[in-house]
Amino acid sequence: MKRQPARRIFAGEYNDSTVEIKGSGEKTPSYVVTPLGSKVNRLFAIGVLTDVENVSEDGELIRAHISDPTGVFTLYSGRQYQQDATDQLLNIEVPAFVAVIGKARTYEPEEGALYVSIRPEMVREVNAETRDRWIIETCMQTKHRIEAIIEAMKMNQFNEYDLRKLGYSKDLSEGIVVALKNYGDVDISKYLTLVRESLQYTTPSKETIPDIEKEEKIELKDQKKIKIEEKKEEVEKTGDSEETENIVLETIKEVEGEDGAAWDLIVEKCKKNNLDENTIEEALTSLMDKGFIFEPVLGTIKTT
């Protein structure tokens, strides 16, 4: 079974999720589907580790919380299956910035009540700069999903085929269709606010801030038609995005070993093709979102 990419999702969006696609067999992955249509099997999150506590008498199971600018991720980790991650959580002195890669997990105590959490596969202490970069990348991916779901809501009958014709990935197109069928009237303004407020936690240069300054008013009609009044600045793009992604993907294939390729090495090699760092990172993020690459270990990229 192909390893699923680790999605960058804010806690505010992930915790709003109440829809799950359950795999039909051992080799079929399950997904949590967020209100913006992201199909999440694995997550990559960075935030402040605020507390770690034992939740079983024998100390085999712990619960931890990681706070990002939008909310709090809940982690459950056990020594039997996640010994390394459990030990890391217990050994980090809180509060501390940490990065976690883990599986999406759900708990349904009763019908209609779904709670999400993370089962960590890897935990590592990081610095504020790494946290800031994660926030910016996650803002960009959130903005991409917002734009995609707006396009779907414009359609008389939203469907995966038409979304893919607009250039959106298969996974995202499928996820948006599931989201709109299950969540109905998605509050776009809530997630635009979430992105804006998240950027206040960083101090990046202007070139790295995604263009989210837009005013949108969405009114559903008969659950099929919407009216959108939108005002936004045109985003400048250097080069063709598809061509850039192909260059970056081929570079990764050239330099990756059995365990993948270091993020910094990929950036360095791609710069020789006259690509700037922001463009390279945008391409890497897009390739992850499309499932062509994943991040098995923080800072290491591997093709699928």
C-alpha positions in Angstrom: 0.0 0.0 0.0 1.4 3.4 -1.0 2.3 5.6 2.0 -0.1 8.5 2.3 1.2 12.1 2.3 1.2 14.0 5.5 -1.2 16.9 5.1 -0.5 20.4 6.5 -3.8 21.3 8.3 -4.5 23.8 11.0 -6.1 22.5 14.1 -9.1 24.9 13.6 -10.0 23.1 10.3 -9.0 19.5 11.5 -11.1 19.7 14.7 -14.1 20.9 12.7 -14.1 17.6 10.8 -17.1 15.2 11.4 -16.8 13.1 8.2 -14.8 9.9 7.8 -14.3 7.7 4.8 -13.5 4.2 6.2 -11.3 1.9 4.3 -13.0 -1.4 3.2 -10.0 -3.6 4.0 -6.5 -3.7 5.5 -4.8 -2.2 2.5 -7.4 0.5 1.9 -6.7 3.7 3.8 -9.3 5.6 5.9 -9.6 9.4 5.7 -10.9 12.2 7.8 -12.5 14.7 5.4 -12.2 18.3 6.6 -14.9 21.0 5.8 -12.6 22.4 3.1 -12.3 19.0 1.4 -8.8 17.8 2.5 -8.7 14.0 2.7 -6.5 13.4 5.7 -4.9 10.0 6.4 -1.7 11.5 7.9 -0.9 15.0 9.2 2.2 17.1 9.6 1.6 19.7 12.3 3.9 22.2 14.2 2.9 24.1 17.3 3.5 24.5 21.0 3.5 21.3 23.1 1.6 22.5 26.2 1.1 19.4 28.3 1.7 15.6 28.4 -0.1 13.3 30.8 -0.6 9.6 31.5 -4.2 8.4 30.8 -3.8 4.8 31.8 -2.9 3.3 35.2 0.1 1.4 33.8 1.5 4.5 32.1 1.4 2.8 28.7 -0.9 5.5 27.1 -0.3 9.2 27.2 -2.2 12.2 26.0 -0.6 15.4 24.8 -1.8 18.7 23.3 -0.1 20.8 20.7 -1.4 24.4 20.1 -1.2 26.2 16.8 -2.6 29.7 16.0 -6.1 28.3 15.3 -6.6 25.7 18.0 -5.3 22.6 19.7 -4.4 19.2 18.4 -4.9 16.2 20.7 -2.4 13.4 20.5 -2.7 9.9 21.9 0.5 7.8 22.0 1.2 4.3 23.5 4.4 2.6 24.2 3.3 -0.7 22.6 3.1 0.8 19.1 4.6 4.3 19.2 7.4 3.8 21.7 9.8 6.3 20.1 7.1 9.0 19.8 5.9 8.4 23.3 9.4 8.7 24.8 10.0 11.9 22.8 6.8 13.5 24.2 7.7 12.5 27.7 11.3 13.8 27.5 10.5 17.2 26.0 10.2 20.0 28.6 7.0 21.9 28.0 6.2 24.4 26.7 8.2 23.8 23.5 7.8 24.1 19.8 7.4 20.6 18.3 6.8 19.0 14.9 4.7 15.9 14.7 3.8 13.6 11.8 1.1 11.2 12.6 -2.0 9.2 11.6 -5.5 10.8 11.7 -7.6 9.0 14.3 -11.3 9.3 15.2 -13.5 8.4 18.1 -17.3 8.2 17.8 -18.9 7.7 21.2 -22.3 8.0 19.7 -23.8 8.3 16.3 -23.3 11.8 14.9 -20.5 12.7 17.3 -17.1 12.3 15.8 -13.9 13.5 17.6 -10.5 13.6 15.9 -7.0 13.2 17.2 -3.5 12.3 16.0 -1.5 9.1 16.7 2.1 10.3 16.4 4.6 8.5 14.3 7.4 11.1 14.8 7.9 13.9 17.2 10.8 16.4 17.1 11.5 19.6 19.0 11.9 22.6 16.5 12.6 26.3 16.6 10.3 29.3 16.1 11.6 29.8 12.5 10.5 26.3 11.5 7.1 26.9 13.2 6.7 30.1 11.2 7.5 28.4 7.9 4.9 25.7 8.7 2.3 28.4 9.3 3.0 30.1 6.0 2.9 26.8 4.0 -0.3 25.7 5.8 -1.9 29.1 5.1 -1.1 28.6 1.4 -2.6 25.1 1.3 -5.7 26.3 3.2 -6.1 29.2 0.7 -5.8 26.7 -2.2 -8.6 24.6 -0.7 -10.8 27.6 -0.1 -10.4 28.7 -3.8 -11.2 25.1 -4.9 -14.3 24.8 -2.8 -15.5 28.3 -4.0 -15.2 27.0 -7.6 -17.2 23.9 -6.7 -19.9 26.0 -5.1 -20.2 28.1 -8.3 -21.2 25.0 -10.2 -24.9 24.1 -10.7 -23.9 20.5 -9.9 -20.5 20.2 -8.3 -18.5 17.2 -9.4 -15.0 15.8 -9.3 -14.6 15.8 -13.1 -15.2 19.5 -13.5 -12.9 20.3 -10.6 -10.1 18.3 -12.1 -10.6 20.1 -15.4 -9.8 23.3 -13.5 -6.5 21.8 -12.4 -7.2 20.6 -8.9 -5.8 17.2 -7.8 -7.8 14.0 -7.8 -7.7 13.8 -4.0 -8.8 17.3 -3.4 -11.5 17.1 -6.0 -12.9 13.9 -4.4 -12.6 15.5 -0.9 -14.5 18.7 -1.9 -17.4 16.7 -3.4 -17.6 14.6 -0.1 -17.3 17.8 2.0 -20.1 19.7 0.2 -22.4 16.7 0.3 -21.9 16.2 4.0 -21.2 19.7 5.5 -23.5 21.6 3.2 -23.1 25.4 3.6 -19.4 25.7 4.4 -18.5 28.9 6.3 -15.7 30.2 4.0 -15.3 33.4 5.9 -14.4 31.5 9.0 -11.4 29.8 7.3 -10.3 33.1 5.6 -10.2 34.7 9.0 -8.3 31.6 10.3 -5.6 32.2 7.7 -5.4 35.9 8.3 -5.0 35.5 12.0 -2.5 32.8 11.7 -0.2 35.1 9.7 -0.1 37.5 12.7 2.0 34.8 14.6 4.8 35.1 12.0 7.2 37.8 10.9 8.0 36.8 7.3 9.1 39.0 4.5 6.3 40.3 2.3 7.3 38.0 -0.5 6.4 34.9 1.6 3.0 35.9 2.7 0.2 34.3 0.6 -2.3 36.7 -0.9 -5.4 36.2 1.2 -6.7 39.8 1.2 -10.1 39.2 -0.3 -13.6 39.9 0.6 -16.1 37.2 -0.3 -19.8 37.1 0.3 -21.4 33.7 -0.3 -25.1 33.1 -0.4 -26.4 29.6 -1.0 -29.5 29.2 -3.2 -31.4 25.9 -3.2 -28.1 24.3 -1.9 -26.8 24.4 -5.5 -26.3 28.0 -6.6 -24.3 30.7 -4.9 -23.7 34.3 -5.4 -20.1 35.5 -4.8 -19.0 39.0 -4.6 -15.2 38.9 -4.5 -12.5 41.6 -4.4 -8.9 40.5 -4.5 -5.5 41.5 -5.9 -4.1 39.5 -8.7 -1.3 37.2 -7.6 2.0 37.5 -9.5 3.4 34.2 -10.6 6.9 33.6 -12.0 7.0 30.9 -14.6 4.6 28.1 -15.4 3.6 26.3 -12.2 3.3 22.9 -13.9 6.7 23.2 -15.6 8.2 24.3 -12.2 6.7 21.3 -10.4 8.1 19.0 -13.1 11.6 20.5 -12.6 11.4 20.1 -8.9 10.1 16.6 -9.0 12.8 15.5 -11.5 15.4 17.1 -9.2 14.1 15.1 -6.2 14.3 11.9 -8.2 17.9 12.7 -9.2 19.2 13.4 -5.7 17.1 11.2 -3.4 18.6 8.1 -1.9 16.9 5.2 -0.2 15.8 7.4 2.6 14.9 10.4 0.5 16.5 13.8 -0.1 17.2 16.7 2.3 14.9 19.7 1.8 17.9 22.1 1.7 19.7 20.0 -0.9 16.6 20.0 -3.1 16.3 23.8 -2.8 20.0 24.2 -3.6 19.9 22.0 -6.7 16.7 23.7 -8.0 18.2 27.1 -7.7 20.6 26.1 -10.4 17.6 26.0 -12.7 16.9 29.7 -12.1 14.2 29.1 -9.5 13.9 31.2 -6.4 13.4 29.7 -3.0 9.8 30.8 -2.6 8.9 29.3 -6.0 10.6 26.0 -5.1 8.8 25.7 -1.7 5.5 26.4 -3.4 6.2 23.6 -5.9 7.2 21.2 -3.1 4.0 22.1 -1.2 1.9 21.5 -4.3 3.6 18.2 -5.1 2.9 17.0 -1.5 -0.8 18.1 -1.9 -1.0 16.1 -5.1 0.6 13.0 -3.5 3.7 12.9 -5.7 6.1 13.3 -2.7 5.8 13.0 1.0 7.9 13.9 4.1 8.8 10.7 5.9 11.0 12.6 8.4 10.9 16.4 9.0 13.2 18.1 6.5 13.5 15.0 4.2 11.5 14.6 1.0 10.8 11.3 -0.8 8.9 10.5 -4.0 5.9 8.2 -3.7 
